[in-house]
Amino acid sequence: MSQAVVSSVLRVSRHDADLVDHPINPDWIIEGTPHARISEWAESPDGTTSHWTWDVTAGTFRWYYPVDETIVVVAGATNLQVDDEPPVRLEVGDAAYFPAGHWVTWHVEEYARKHAVVRVPVPKAMRYAVNGFGRRTHRLR
């Protein structure tokens, strides 16, 4: 599936994406030989939010989140760990949020596939301006 700028409802099945190789940084791999693939299937008109399908085979690796990411697991399962916190298991239908600037350790026993919404964080000063404008235009409707 090719990327689209969304101006109407776009439905994507958990099996639709044409995934391409997306190698994990070798320095981040802790165990195994995980093979990751990815497909971007939509982007917001302002370019701050994009929608992806990503999958990975068995392995343990660290992953850095330079932007905010919200995921829903659509196939398989994974155990995630942030720093010294207890691991959290995510299975099909489970969701998670990763704020920008965090490292997470992924442990995938067999396979995992996720749909992800990736958002570039807006600086605090801009957030007030954007939110205020949004509230005013909403009142005009």
Buried (B, 14 or more C-beta within 10 A) or exposed (E): BEEBEBEEEEEBEBEEBEBEEBEBEEEBBEEBEBBBBBBBBBBBEEEBBBBBBBBBBBBBBBBEBEBBBBBBBBBBBBBBBEEEEEEEEBEEEBEBEBEBEBEBBBBBEEBBBBBBBBBBBBEEEEEEEEEEEEEEEEEEE
